[in-house]
Amino acid sequence: MSHVVYNIEGASNAPHQGIRRRASLAVDIERHGLAFDNGEQDGAKEASKDKEKRYQWRTPAVLQWIPTNFKYPKLKPIIRCAVAAWLALVLFIIPPVQVFFGQASFLILIASVLSPPSDPFLSVLEREVLIMLFASLSWAWSCLGIKFADLARTNRNTNAELADVVRGQYIEVAPAVIFGVFIFLGSSFILFFRAHKGPGPYTIPCIFACVCLDISLTTAVLFPFPYYQIGHVVVLPLVFHSVVALSTSIFVFPSSISAHFTNSLSGVLAPLMITLEQHKNILATSTRDPAFSEAATLIAKTVTQADNALSPLAAAARLLRSDLIYGRYSPEDFVPFHDLARRAAVRANGMGVYFTLVDPTRPRFPATPAISVPQTPALSRQPSVDGHDGLMANQTRSASIPSHPLSPSHSHQNFHVNLTRHLHRDLLHFYPGMRRHENAVGVFESQRYMNLEATRLHDPYVEEYTAQMVVSLNDCCHDVLDECRRGLSTVNDWLAGVRVGRMKFLLNTRGTKEQWAKQLAEHEKIRDDLFTSIKSFRQEGRFRVLDLYRPSFEPNEGQPEHDLPPHRHLFQAYVYQYHLIQFVLIIIEMIDEMIRLEKERTTQRLWTPVERLFRSNNWQITDNSQHAEDEDPDTIQGMEPATNEDLGMPLRRDPDSLPPRNLFESIMGYLYFSLTGLAGGNVLFGIKAGCLTLLLSLPFMFPSSSFFAYDNRFVWGIIMGQVTIARFQGDTIFGFVSRILATFLGGVGGMGMWYISCGSGRGNAYGLAAVCAVCFPILFFARLYWPGPPMTIIVLGVTCMLVIGYSYQDVHQILPGTPGYGFSVAWRRFVLVVVGVFAAFIASFLPPATTIRRYQRSVLATTCAEIGAIYCAIVNFADHKRANNIHEINLSSSAIRAKLIRSKVVRTNAVYELSLRGPWPVERYHNLWDIQLQIAYSLSHLMSVFKHLEPAWARALLRRTRFDDTDFQGDVLSVMTMISTALRSGSALPQISPCPLLDRFMTLYHGLDIIHKESEEDYGLPRTLTLETLKDEQYLFFCVGVSTAYGLITRLDRLMVAAKEIVGEQYHIHGIGFGRTYTKEPEFGAGSGDTPGVHFKPLSQET
């Protein structure tokens, strides 16, 4: 048999791909001794497949969401929404029903787009109840304003002609002022409430509340008598919309919260199954192969998909206990799977941590070029160019002479470049305030890290050791990964079939139970196989990674002694094995829960809610978090307070006053903080939005402009201004651009639907119904699955409905101020939208103005501070374990990660914010965000380790990592506090900081030892290291804790440099970092917990 390696088609154009394939196959042949026959035939098959793929039509990237969602399960909500909208259209085009609805009968069509019955019945019921509640409250507020305005009116005329009313002949000053006050107060509260609650079930009800308020009060101001029934024309179409939506959610492909939850849970498990397959592939790849790094990146992206799917899962779990279903399993039976899925996602991230520790894929500390000595100007540092992120300032040095000759065009271009540089330098000399450059930061930390890399972290044989360890991991983990994927697939298949066979059970109960028993036996076998596999792995299989160290502990006679390899390779392998073990145990818990439910639930029955119908929780995440622009940056939803009983609970003090001494001072203090609390971001936003609404309503308040505003339906300009304005300038500007574009496209689409249905005529009910029956499924497919911001596609759909609704209504109802039909309606709608969104655009620049840039800094400052709180809680738990603290710490860690993920979505619109000072350093903020997310995961992993460690091992880990050293803890907490304070205030950080913390973290060298050789306290643990100690599972936990703490400390060092990239440095001390630096005496303080002394040691000029 010959060992043959074949190249793929096109390798001549990409030689690195052929090399990669040869290296991968060569590794497989060498490791497993495989050989291939008939290679030419296999190569021909691959070539033919590649040739076929070339001729297949590929969907453009921007349209990939269409084939992805064009599946039968995802078409069911589209059909349901289209049927509901078409039934609403049928009601609308019936003349008696249209007259019964009133002048705003088209609102039933708009409500079909804003609130389609795409969700399970209970979610639709919740939303429709909230819509009716908010619209009714808005109507009640309008009636109160109408009553007060009527009391101030001097001229009452109940027999006034409608033509005279709409021309503003009965407008009076005092009633108009009262109406303006009620418009301001009502809209301010509604928009404040929308911002306070954020995205979720309250967004659409707040929009309809604004619609009812605007239409009621801007119309009632024209009438010389109290026109309370004006709100009736708004609420009545919404009532019929709710009836249609609820009816279709029951009878047209009905869905339950339980089904939605299980589908969302499958959205978490599916990427995890893909991740397990990717782990098998990467462990079978050589670490020298470039594909190894690519595979590690792909694993991280896949795990991120599972983590992102947790937000829709949390949204589905919110109403799970209130579900009403008929089936075998209760809605509460699926609650444990929510926590298990969240834990599995964290453990999957932990398995990927291994690839951030090994050298081929390990992230390096940012390297800043050292500042040369001031007496050597020829080696002076060039500052980094503004707009280019990163610390590598040497990338911005002056262009060197190229090694190849330049063409005339290149020479001409370089002439202009050099001329521009000279002119720019002259301008800077003329006006020093114009700085195009910025100094490099983090030089102090980078130099010390380079010293560590060169002296204590450098290993010339790291590639060989890492490759051997990856091979050992592949040999011992391959079978476990196979069984784990099989078990996870079983859970996913079970979730997909929990609602199958409900009618079959009624018709064939005995046969169904026999099938259930057979399925139970299969699940028990899979569970036993998985348990046997992980048991064998924990007792024997995982020891394969010790082969690298075994010769040092079991030397053979007649062979030379082996040098002990560095301990980090074993520690890193133990990290992977630990998270794999925990991941498998979680899957076993899932299967155990499945088996328990299958044994207990032996019949089909009706499950009714046993708790409150709707459960409110401020921190639970909704599936609309992709547009979470209205969120408090200083609050992390889901954080629970932790206590500290050693030094007392740390509390913030009022810097301007002592604690109250009596009841009067307590009351005054409460009033003071209550009033200052009104200056919060949401309150100020509500006030500004109320002022915008009032200004847009002024045309209705003056007799000279009231008819123009009424005739052209200017109320929709007011509504668009309220919908567009947001807390942050970037979101408002994006809304300004996107809503104009969406309105234009919606107007074109609405005109197309109208003219196709009736041609050049004045409306055809049958034609309109037929055209909408074809167009509605397409519209709602985009409404539900378009990956962009949801409000953009909503505005497009609303514009389509307005065009056909206004056109049909104005043709069949003779009312004053009719806008016409077709093109006449479309262009008026477009102009009104432009007016409303442009007003919101201008208002976004008026104080109080909040930018996404400031929001991002505030969020990162808050999360950094809370990371410090969780870190302290974990150390407290390690010292004094309490079971109730585990849930609080895990919940807080999840809340921080969710907050960071939502802030990343908000950041997307920052590019729309206008800045005359220069571009926003988005890459620097993303780097800081990414490091904080990694730290949040590291804290979760560290908490998991301490949970499994015995008390003696936990104390030894605290000593090894110096987490029980007050001096070191002071440095760690100081770093977190400095970063948080600097980000919140925008002040620069000190040039010389406690970082790198890794220098003090590695003060004493332990190697594989548990206790340092000169330490007096051993906690009852073995001082002499043996092979049996290395096999101890507690030692595995200990090693994982050391590696996790190492990763945490290095990320804190990188976080300091990332923060300095944003806020800069201050407090320069001349001379430090040039000719001398701080270095540690390795012999000083050995065996003690005291901080070692420091001394000045001259460095070479090259350093």
N, C-alpha and C positions, 0 to 999 in steps of 0.2 A: 504494500500500500504506500502510495506516495503522498507526502504532505504538500498540498497545492494551495496557494492563495490566489484568489482571482480578484481583479480590479473591476469596479463597476463602470457602467457607461458614463462617459463624461469625466473620468478621472484625469484625462490628459489636460483638461481645462482647469482642474482644481487638484493639483498634485497632493495637497495636504490631506484631502479626503481619502485618496488611495493609501497614503502612509498610515492614516488612522485606522483604516480597515485592516491593513496588513498587521499592524501592531496588535489590534484587538484579537484577530484570529490566531496570531502567533502565540499570544498569551494563553488562549484557550487550548491550543494544541500542546503547549508545554505543560500546562497544569493538569489537564485531563488525559493526555495521550491520545487525542482524537485524530482520526485520519479521514479524508474525504475521497470517495470514488465518484466517477462520473461527473467530475467538476465542470466539464465543458457543457454538459446538458443543463446543470443547475444555473451556470452563468448565462446560458441562452434564455432560460426561463425568466431570470431576473431582468435581462435586457428587453425581452418582449413586454414584460410588465411595465417597465419604465417607459417604453415606447407608447404603450396604450395610455398611460397617464398623461403623456404630453398632449394627446389629442382630446382629452376630456376637458369640458368647459369648466372653468373655475370661477366660483362666485367671488366678486371683489370683496376686499376686506371690510369695506363700509356696509356691505349687505350680508355679511355672514350671519347676522342675527335672524334673517328670514329662514334659511334652511334649518338653522339650529332649532327654531321654535315651531317649524311647520311639521308638527307631529300630532297624532290624533289626541293624546291626552291634553295637549296644550291648545287644541282647537276647540275643546268643549267650552271653556269660558268665553271664547270669541263668539261662538254660536249663541250662547246664552245672552251675552251683551247685545248682539245684533238683533236678536228676537225682541228683547226688551225695548230697544230703541225703535224698532219698526212698529211695535204695538203702541208706543207713545206717539209715533207719527200718525198712525191710523186714528187714534183718538183726536189728535190735533186737526186732521183734515176733515173730520165730520163737522158740518156747520153748526148744529145745535150744541155739540160739546165745546166747540171753539168759543161760541158766544157765552156758554156757561162759565168757561174758564176766565173770560174777561180779556182786558186789553193786553195782558202779559202772558197769553196762552202759550207763546213760543218757549217759555221757560221750561216746559216739560221736555222739550228737545235738548235744551242746554243741560238740564239735570241728567239726561241720559248719558252725556259725555263726561260731565264732571264726576258723577257718582254711578258708574256702571255696576251691575251685579256680578262682578268678576270673582268675588271672594266667596267663601263658604257662607251658608245662610246666616249663621250667627254673626259674622262680621258685617254682612249686609244689614242685618237688623240693627246692630249697634250703630252703624253709620247713619242709617235712615232715621232712627230715633233722635240722634244728635242733630241731624239736619232740621228735623221738625221742631226740636226744642230750641235751637238757636234762632231759627227763623221766627218762631212764635215770640220768643223773648225780644227779638229786634222789633217785631210788630208792636208788642206791648210798650216798649220804650218810645216808639214813634207815636203811639196813641197818647202817651203821657205828654210828649212835646206838643202834639196837636192841641191837647186840652189847655196847657199853659198859654200857647199862642192865641187860642180863642179867647181866653180871659183878657188878653192884652189888646184884642182887636176892637176897633171903634165902629167899623162898618161891617155889619153882618147882612148877608143877602143869600137866603137859601134858594132863591129862584134865578140865580145868575145863569146866563147863557154860557155854554161850554166854550164857544168861540171867543167870548170876551175874557173868560177865565184864563185860557192858555196864552192870551196876549198880555197878561200881567196887569190888567186894569184894576185888580183888587189887592195888589201887594201893598202892605203897610210896613213901616219901619220897625215898630216894636215886635210884631209877630215874626218878621224876618230875622231879627236879632235872636229871638228865642229859638227859632228853628236852627239858626247857625250854631248856637250853643249846644243844642241837642245833637246836631250832626258831629260837632267836634268831640263831645264827650263820648258819644256812642261809638264812633269809629275809632277813637283813641283806645277805648277799653277792648274792643273786639280785636284790633290789631296787636295790642299788648298781649292779650290772651293767646293769640296765634303764635307770637314770638316766644312767649313763656312756655307754652306746651311743646313747641317745636313741631316737626313733621309727624304725621300720624292721623288718627281718626278725627282730630279736631280741625284739620286744615280746610276740608271742603265745607263743613258746617259754618266755619267763620266766613268763608267767601259768600255763602248764601245769606248769612246775617248781614253782611255789608250790602248785598244786592237789595235785600228788603229794606234796610235803613235808608239807602240812597234813593230808591224809587219812592218810598213812602213820604219822606220829608221834603224832597225836592219837588214833588207833585203837590203835596198838601199846602205848601206855601203859596200856591197860586189861587187856592179856593177861599172865598170869603166866608166860609163856614167850616166847622170841624168835619173833615172828610176822613172818618176813621176806617172806612171800608177800603181805603187804598191798599192797605196791607193784605187784604183778602185776595187781590188779583195776583199777588206774589206767592202766598202760602198755598192757595188752592191747586195750582199746577204741580207744586212740589208734593202735595198729598197724593195726587194720582200717580206721580212718578214713583213714590215710595211703594204704593200698592202694586204697580207693575213690576218694580224691581224685586220686591219680596215674592211675588207670585212666580216670576221666572226663576228665581233662585231655588224655589221649591220644586217646580215641575219640569224645568229644562236642565237636564244634566245636573241634578242637585249634587252639592258637595258639602262635606262636613269639616269641622275644625280638625277632627281626628285624621281625616284623609289629607288635609293640608299639612298637618304636622308630620305625618309619616313621609309625605313627599319631600318636605323640607329636610327631614332627617336623612333621607336617602341622598339629598344634595350634599350632606356633610360626609356620608360614608363613601360615596362614589370616588371623590378625589383621594380618600385614604387608601382605597383598594389600588388605585393607580400608583400611589406612592410606594406601596409595598412591592409592586412589580418593578418600579424604578430603583428601589434599593437593591433588589436582586441583580439588576443589570450593572449598577455602579460598582458593587462589590466584586463583580466578575470582570471589571475593567482595570487595566493597569493604571497605577497612579501617575505614571510618566506619559500616559496618553492624554492629549488635549481633551478628549471626550470625557475624561473624568471630571474636569472642572465644569464642563457644560452640563453633565448629568447632575452635579451638585446644585447648580443654579436651577435646573428644571425641577428638582425635588422641592426646593424652597418655594418656587412658584406654585406647585401643586398643593403643598401644605397651606399656602396662603389662601387658595381657593376654598379649602375646607374651613379655614378660620373665618373667611368672609361669609360663608354660608350659615354661620352660627347666628347672625343677626336676623335673617328671616325665620330661623328656627325659634328664636326667642319671641318673635312677634306671633308666631303660630301658637306657642305655648301659653300666651297671655290669656286666651279664652278657652283653653283646653278643658279645664274643669267644668266649664259651663256648657259643654257641648250636649246636643240631643241627637242620639243615633240609635239605630237598631243593628246589632251585630254581636259577635262573640266576645269582644273585648271592650272593657269600659274605657272612656277617654282618660281616666286617671291611670290606667294601666301603662300608658305610654310616658308618663311623667318621669320615671327613673331614667329613661333613655336619653332625656335631655341632658342631664348631668353627665351621663356616661359618654355621650358624644362630645361634650365640651372637654372632658378629661382626655379622651382619645386624641382630639386635635392638639392638645398641649403636648402629649407624649409623642405624637408624630413630629412635632417641632423639635422635641428633644432628640429624637433619632437623627434629625438633620443637623443638630448641633455638632455632632462628631466631625462633619465635613468643614466646619468653621474652626476646628482645632488642629487638624492635620495640615501639614505644610503646603501641599499643592493648592489648597483652597482656603487657607487661613488668611483672614484679612490682616494686612500689615498696618502698623501704626503710621499715621501721616508723617511723611518725612519732609521737614522744612529745611531749606539750605541754611547752613550756619552763617551768622553775620561775621564778616571778616574783621580783623583788628583795624581800628580806625587809622593806624599809621600806614596801612597798605591799601591805598585807594584803588589800585589795579584789581584787587580781589573783592571790591565792595559788592554788596548784594544789590541786585536789581529788584525793585518792588514788583508785585504782581499787578497785572492790568485789571482795572475795574471791569467787572462783568464776567471774568473767568473765575469760576469757583475752584476750590482746592487750595492746598498749601504749597504746591510745587511752584514756587516763584521762579525757579530757574527755567521754567517753560516760557517765561516772558522776557528772557534776555534778548538783547539785540541780535538780529539775524546774523549768523556767521556766514563766511564766504562759502558758497556751495562747492562741492567737489566736481560738479559737471558744468560744462560751459552753458551760458545762458543764451537764449534766443534773443533777437532784437526786441521782440515784444516784451519779454521778461525784463530785459534791461530798461526798457522804457517805463515799465510798470514800477521797477525798483527805484527809478529816478523820482517818480512821483511820490513813492512811499518815503524815501529819504527826505525829499523836500517838505513833505507834510510833517515829518518828525521834527525837522529843524523849526518850522513855523510853530508847531505845537510847543516846543521847548521855549521859543521866544515868547509865546503868549503866556506860558506859565511863569516865566521870569518877569514879564510885564505885570501879570496879575497873579500873585501866589495863591489866591483863594480858589482858583480853578484847578483842582487836583483830579487828574485822570488815573492816578496810581494809588495803591494802598500798601502799607507795609505788611510784610509777612508776620504771621502770628504763630504762637506755639513753638517758637525756636527753642526755648528753655526745655520744654517737655520732650521735644523731638531729639535733642542732643542726648538727653539722659536715656531715652529709650534706645537710641542707637548704641550707646555704651552698654546697655543691658543685652541687646541683641548680639553685640560683638563679644561680650565676656561671659555671660551666664546663660544665654539662650541659644547660643550657636552650637550646632552639632554637625560635624562634617559627614556623618553617616545617616542623616535624617531620612534621606530618600530611600535608602535600603531598608531601614527599620520600618518606615511607614508602609512600604510595599509589602514586606513580609507580614505586617500586622493586618493589612487589608485582606491578604490571601487567607490568613487564619480566621478572620471574621467571616469571610465568605464560606469557608469550610464548615464552621460551626453554626452559622445563622441561616444558611440556605434553606434547610428543611423547615426550620421554625417559621421563616417568612412564608413558605408555601402553605403550611397549615394555618397560619394566621390569616392569610388572604382567603383561604377556603372558609374559615369561620366567619370572617367579615362579610364575605359574599352570601353566606347562609343567612346572616342577620338581615342583610339588604333584601334578599329574596323573600324572607318572611314578612318584612314590612310591606313589600309590594303585594302580598297575598292575604293580608289580614282581613280584607273586606270581600274576598272572593268566596262564592258559594253560599251566600245568605239565602237565596231562594232555593237552592239545591237542598239545603238542610231541611226546609219545610216539606219538600217533595220526597226526599230520600234520607231520612234521619239516620237510619242504621248504616247505610253505605257511607254517609259523610263522616260518621264517627269512626268507622273503620279506617277511612283515609286519614283522619286526624291522628289515630293511634300509630299508623305507619309513619306519618310525618314526625311524630314525637320520637319514635325509635331512631329515625335518621338523625334528628337533631341531637339526641343523647349520644349517638355514636360519634358525631362530629365533635361534640364537646369533649368526650373522652379522649379522642385522638389528639385534640389540641392540648388537653391537659397533660396527657402522656408525653407529648412532644416538649412542652415547656418544662415539665418535671425533669425529663432526661437532660434537657439543656442546662438547667440550673444545677443539676447534680454532677454532670460529666461533660456535656458538650461544650460549655463555655470555657473550660480549662484549656482549650486549644490555643488560646491567646497567650498562655503561659509558656508555650514551646520556645519562645524567644528568650525567656529568662531561666528555663529549666536547667540548662548546662551550668549556670552560675550557682545553682543550689544543689544539683546532683552531678558533680563532676565525675567523669569516667576515668578509670585508672589508665595510665599510659598516655593520656591526652593533656595538652597544656590547659591551664586555667583560662576560663573565658571572662572577659571584661563584662561587668554588669551593664546592660543597655540602659539608657536614660529611662527614668520612671514614667515620664510623660506619655510614652507610647502605650504602656499598660493602662494608665489612668484614662487615656482617651478611648481605648478599646472598651474599658469598663463603662464609660459613658454611653456608648452605643448599646452595649448589652443590657445595661440597666433600663434604659428607656424602651428597648425592645421587650424586656420582661414585663414591664409595667403596661405596655400597650397590649400584649397578649393577655394579661390578667384582666384588663378592662373588657376585651372581647369575650373572655370566658364569663365575666359578669353579665354581659349582654345576653349570651346564650343561656346562662342560668336563669335569667329573668324571663326569657322566652319559654324555657321549659316549665318554669313555675306557672306562668300564665296558661300554657297549654294544658297543664294538669288541673288547674283550678277552674278554668272556663270551659265547661263541657256542653254548653248549650247556647243558642242565640236568644237574645232578649233585648228589650228596650231600655236604654240607659238615659236617665234624666238628670239634669243638673241638681246637685245637692247643696251647692253653695250659692252665693250671690250671682246673679246673671252676668254682671260685668264687674270685673276686679280691676281697680285702678292702682297703678304703681308708677311713680314718677320716673324711675330709672330704667324701666324695661324698654328694650329697643324695638322699634317698629321697622317694618320692611321698607319704609319710605326714607330710611336714613341716608339714602344717596343724595338727598337734597336738603341736608340738615344745616341750613344756613342760620337759622334762628335758635342758637343754643348758647347757654351761658358759659363763657370760657373759664370762669373761676369755680365752676362746680363740676364734679365728676359723678354722674348718676350711678348709683350702686355702691358707693363707698360707705363702709360702716366704721364707726369710730373704734379705735383700739385704745386700751388703757395700759398704763405703766404704773406699777405699785412701788417701784424701788425709790425713785426720786420724786414721785408725785406726778400727777397728770400735767403735762406742759400746756399752758394756756396763753393766749395772746393778751397783752395788757394794753390799756388805753394810754398812749404816751402823753396825753394832755391833761389827765386828771387821775386822782386816786380813786380807789373803790368807794362807792356811796356809803355814807355814814348813817343815813336815816331813810325813811320812807319817801320823803319829798325828793331827795337826790336820786333815789332809785326810779321814781316815776319820771323825773326830768331826763334821766339817762335813757330810759326806755323811749320817751318821746323823741329825744334827739336822734337816736339810732334809727327810729322808725322813719323820721323825716329825711335823714340822710340816705336811707335805703331807697327813697323815691328817685334818687339820682342814678339808679342802676341803668344798665344798658337797655333792658327791655322797656322800662318806664319811659325813658327819654325817646326811644324809638316810637312808642305808642303816641307820645305827645307830638312828635314831628309828623307822624303819619296822620294824626287828627288835623293838624294845621294844613297839611297838603289837601286833605279831603275838603276842608272848609274853603280853601282858596278855589278849588275846582268847582265847588258848589255855588260860588258867588254869581255866576251868570243867571241862575234861577232866582236870585234874590232881588234883582233890579228889573223894573218894568221895561226898560229899553232893550234888555237882552234876554228876557225870560222866554219870549216866543221863539227866538232863534235857538235857544238851548233845548226847548221842548220839541220843536219841529225837527231838529236834527238828532234827537235822542242823545243829547250830550251826557246823559247819566252813565252811558257806557264808557265814556272817557274817564269819569270819576271812578268807576269800578276798576278799570284797567290800571289807573294810578295806584289804587289800593292793593291790587294783586301784585303789581310790579315792585313796589317799594319794599326794601328789605333792610335789615340792620346794617349790612355791609355794602360798601360802595361797589365792590366787584360783582356781587350778586345782582344789584340793581342795574348796573351797566350791562351785564350779560342779559338780564331780562329785557332791557331796552332794545338791544340788538335782536335777540331771538324772537321776541314777541312781534316786532315789526315784520320780520321775515315770515313768521308763522301766520300772521294775519294776512299778509299778501298771498301766500300759498293757499290759505284757507278760503280767502275771497275768490280766488281763481277756481278752486275746487267747488265751492258753493255755487258759483255762476254756472260752472259746467253741469252740475247736477240739476240746476233749475232749468236751463235752456234745453238740456237733453229731454227733460220730462215734459216740457210744454212747447218746445220750439220757440216761435216768436209770439206765441199766444200769451194769455194772462193767467196761466196756471191750470194744470190738469191734475186732479186728485189721483186718478189711477196711474197716470204716468209718473207722478212724483213717488207714489208708493212702490212702483216697480223699479225705478231707478235706485231708490234708497235700499231696497231689498238686495240689490247687487253691490252697492257701494258701502253699506254699513259693515259687512264683515271685513272688508279691507281697512276701513277706518279704525275699527276696534282692534284689529291685529296690530296696527301701528301704535294704537293707544296703550296696549298692554305690554308689548314686547320691544318697542323701540328703545335702544340702550341709552339714549340721551336723557337730558332732564325732562321729567314728566310734564311739567307745566308748559313746555314748548309745544308738545304734541297736543296737549289739552286745548291750548289757545287755537291751534289750527282746527281742531274738531269743533270747538265752540263757534268759530267764525263760519264754518260750513253750515252749522245748524242755524245760526242767526240769519244768514243770507236766505236760506230756503224758508225759514220760519217767518221772518219779516215779509218776505216777498209774498208768500201765500196769504198771510194774515192781512196785509194791506190791500191785496186784490179783492178779498172776500169780505172785509169789514171796512165800512166807510167811517173813518175817524179823523179828527183834526191832527195835522202834523204827520201824515203818513210819509215815510221816506221813499216809497215807490217799490220797485221790485227789480230783481236781477242786478244789473250793473249799478243802478242807482243806490241800492242798499250796500253793495260791496264797497264802493268808493267812500261812502259816508262812514262805514264801519272802519275802514282803513285810516281815514283822517282822524276819527275819534280815538282810535288806539294810539296813533302817533302823538296826539295831544296828551293823552293820559300818561303814556310811558315817558314822554319827554319831560313832563312835569315831575315825574318820579326821579328821572335822571338828574334834573337840576336840583331837586330836594336832597339828593344823596350827597351833594357837596356842601350843603348848608349845615351849620352846627346844630345839634351835636352829630358829627360825622364819624362813623366807625369804619375802619378798613379791615379787610381780611388779613392784611399784613400784621396789624396790631393784634388781631384775634389770634393768629397763629403763635405769636410770641407769648400771649397770655396763656393759651392752652398748654404750650410746652413748659412754661414756668409752673403752671399748676400741676401738671403730671409729674414734673421733676420733683416738686415738693412732696407729692403723695407717694412717689417711689421711695423717698427717704422714710416716710412713715411706715410703709409696708416692710422695708428693710429692717427697721427697728422692731416691728412686730414679729418678724421671722426669727430674729436673734433672741427676742424674749421667749418665743415658743421653744426654741432649741434649749434654752436654759431651764424653763419651767413649762413642760408640756401640758397643755389643756386641750381637751377634745373640741370644746366649743370654739376655740380660736381658729381651727383648721378651716371651717366653712367661711368665717369672716375674711380670713386672709385670701383664700381662693376667690371669693366673690369680689374682693377689692382689686385683686390682680386682673380678673376678667374685666372689671369696669374700666380700669386704666387702659387696657388694650382696646376695648371698644371705643373709648373716648379718642384715642390716637387714630384709630381707623376712620372714625367719622370726621376728624379734623383734616385727614388727607383728602376726603371728598370735598370739603369746603374750600380747600386750597386751590382747586382747579380753576375757580373764577377769579383768582388774584391777578391773572394776566390782564384782565379787563380794567383794572384800576389804573387811573391816570396818575403818573408820577413824573414831575418835572425834574426831580433830583437824580434820576437814573433808574435802571431796571432793578426789580426786586431779586435778591439772591435766592431763587427758588431751590437751586441745588444744595445750597448750604442748609436751608431749613429742612430739606428732605433728608440730608445726612443726619442732622440732629434728631429728626423724627425717627429715622430708622434705628439709630442707636438706642433711643429710649424704648422703642418697641422690643428690641433685643434684650434690654435690661429687664423689662417687665416679664418676658418669658424666662429669663435667668432666675428671677426671684421665684417664679412658680416652680421651676425645677429644684431650686434650693429648698423650698418648702417641702417638696415631695421627699427629698433626701432626708431631711430632719425628721419627717414623720415616720420613716422606716428605721431610723437609727435608734439603737438602745441608748440609755442615758450616758453610760461611760463612753461609748463611741461618739456621741454627740458632743460631750465636753472635750474629748480629744480633737474633734474636728474644729471646734471653736478655738482651741489653742493653736492648732496647726495653721488655721487661716487668720489668726490674730483678731478674730471677731470678739474675743473677750478682753482685748487689750484696749484700755481707755484712750491711750495716746493715738493708736491707729484708728479707733472708731471716731475720735474727734476729727481726724483728718478726713475720713470718709464723709461724715455728716457735714463738715465744713465745705467740702467740694460740692455736695448736693445743694446746700443752702446758697453758696456763692453763685452757682449756675442759675438757680431759680430766681434769686433776687436780681441778677444782672439781666436776665431775659425779661422780667416783668418791668423793670425800670429803664432798660436800655442802656445802663451804665457799663463802662468797660470793666473787664476783669483784671486782676493784678498780673503783671507779666511773670512774676515768680509766684507759683501756686504750690499747694501740697502735692500736686501731681508731678511725676508719675507715682501713683499709689503702689504700683507693682513693685517699685524699688523697696519699699518698706514691707510689702506683703511677702517678699522673698528674702527677708533679712537672714533667716536661719535656713540652712539647707537640710532637708529631711530625706529626700530621695524616696525610697519605698518604705521607709520606717514610719511607724505610727507616731511614736514619741521620739522627740529629739534625744540624742544620746546623752546630753548633759542636763536634761530636764529632771527635776526632782520628783515631780508628780507623774505617775504613769496610769492612774485611774483603773488599775487592775488589768490593764491590757498588756500583751506580750511586748517586751522590749527587743527580744531577739527575733529577727524575721526569718521565718521558715516558709517552705512551699505550702504547708498546710494553712499558714496564715493568709497567704495570697489566695487560697481557695475559699476562705471564709466569706460568706455572703455579706456579713457586716463590713468586712474589709472592702468589698466591692462598693457598698454604699458610701463608705468613707472616701474612697478614691473619687467617686463621682462627685461628692461634696467638695473635695479639693479642686477638681477641675472646673466645677460650676462656679466656685468662688473666684478662681483664677480668671475665668471668662467675665465674671461680673466686674472685677477690679479693672481689667484691661478696658472694658467698655466704659467705665467711669472715666478713665484717663482719656479715651477718645472723645467722650462727651465734653470734657473740659476744652479740648482743642476745637471741637465743633462749635461750642458756644463762643469761643474766642474769635472764630471766623466770622461770627455774626456781630458781636458787640465790640470787638477789638480788645486792646490791652492798655494798661496804664501802670504808673508807679515803676518807672525804670530805675535800676541801680546800675550805674556804669561799672563795667569790668566783669560782671558775672556773665558767664557764657562765652567770654573771649579766651583769656589766658588761664583761667582757673575755674573750677567747678566743684560742686559738692560730691564727694564719694564716701562710701561707707567703709569702715574698718571691719573686715569680716571676722576678725578675732575678738573684737570688743563686744562685751556683753553677751558672749556665747553662753547659752544655758539659762539666761534670765529673760524675763519678759519685758525688761526695760528697753526703751528706745536707744539704740546705739549712738555713740557720739559721731560727730562729723568733723572733717578737717579739710583744708584746702589742698588740692593736689594739682600741680601744673599739668596742663595738657600740651600735646605737641601742636605745632602750628597747623598741621594738616587737619587736626580735629576741630 
